[in-house]
Amino acid sequence: MNELMWSLFGPMDWQDALFSTFMLLGIALFSVLAARAEARMWHAIGRFNGERRALQRRITLGKSRLY
């Protein structure tokens, strides 16, 4: 176990650097795709940019002034 820990902090060879680069690129690509999917989801349910919440707030304020 001690040998494994010391090898993590040793010099990196080209295979480790290549693997790390591909993993970071994969994480970045996944993050972009997840953000785009979330934006599509919010747009599909009609709550894009908080428009629906702002409308509900205006309705609530309007009703409170009627009573």
CYANA upper distance limits for C-alpha pairs under 8 A (distance plus 0.5 A):
  1 MET  CA      5 MET  CA      6.98
  2 ASN  CA      6 TRP  CA      6.90
  3 GLU  CA      7 SER  CA      6.73
  4 LEU  CA      8 LEU  CA      7.05
  5 MET  CA      9 PHE  CA      7.70
  6 TRP  CA     10 GLY  CA      7.03
 12 MET  CA     16 ASP  CA      6.52
 12 MET  CA     17 ALA  CA      7.04
 13 ASP  CA     17 ALA  CA      6.92
 14 TRP  CA     18 LEU  CA      6.53
 15 GLN  CA     19 PHE  CA      6.56
 16 ASP  CA     20 SER  CA      6.53
 17 ALA  CA     21 THR  CA      6.60
 18 LEU  CA     22 PHE  CA      6.76
 19 PHE  CA     23 MET  CA      6.67
 20 SER  CA     24 LEU  CA      6.67
 21 THR  CA     25 LEU  CA      6.68
 22 PHE  CA     26 GLY  CA      6.55
 23 MET  CA     27 ILE  CA      6.72
 24 LEU  CA     28 ALA  CA      6.69
 25 LEU  CA     29 LEU  CA      6.59
 26 GLY  CA     30 PHE  CA      6.59
 27 ILE  CA     31 SER  CA      6.64
 28 ALA  CA     32 VAL  CA      6.82
 29 LEU  CA     33 LEU  CA      6.71
 30 PHE  CA     34 ALA  CA      6.49
 31 SER  CA     35 ALA  CA      6.66
 32 VAL  CA     36 ARG  CA      6.75
 33 LEU  CA     37 ALA  CA      6.64
 34 ALA  CA     38 GLU  CA      6.64
 35 ALA  CA     39 ALA  CA      6.71
 36 ARG  CA     40 ARG  CA      6.73
 37 ALA  CA     41 MET  CA      6.64
 38 GLU  CA     42 TRP  CA      6.72
 39 ALA  CA     43 HIS  CA      6.60
 39 ALA  CA     48 PHE  CA      8.22
 40 ARG  CA     44 ALA  CA      6.53
 41 MET  CA     45 ILE  CA      6.91
 42 TRP  CA     46 GLY  CA      6.80
 42 TRP  CA     47 ARG  CA      5.97
 42 TRP  CA     48 PHE  CA      5.92
 43 HIS  CA     47 ARG  CA      6.57
 43 HIS  CA     48 PHE  CA      5.47
 46 GLY  CA     52 ARG  CA      7.57
 47 ARG  CA     51 GLU  CA      6.52
 47 ARG  CA     52 ARG  CA      5.95
 47 ARG  CA     53 ARG  CA      7.97
 48 PHE  CA     52 ARG  CA      8.22
 50 GLY  CA     54 ALA  CA      6.72
 51 GLU  CA     55 LEU  CA      6.72
 52 ARG  CA     56 GLN  CA      6.68
 53 ARG  CA     57 ARG  CA      6.66
 54 ALA  CA     58 ARG  CA      6.80
 55 LEU  CA     59 ILE  CA      6.78
 56 GLN  CA     60 THR  CA      6.65
 57 ARG  CA     61 LEU  CA      6.66
 58 ARG  CA     62 GLY  CA      6.56
 59 ILE  CA     63 LYS  CA      6.68
 60 THR  CA     64 SER  CA      6.72
 61 LEU  CA     65 ARG  CA      6.96
 62 GLY  CA     66 LEU  CA      7.14
 63 LYS  CA     67 TYR  CA      7.55
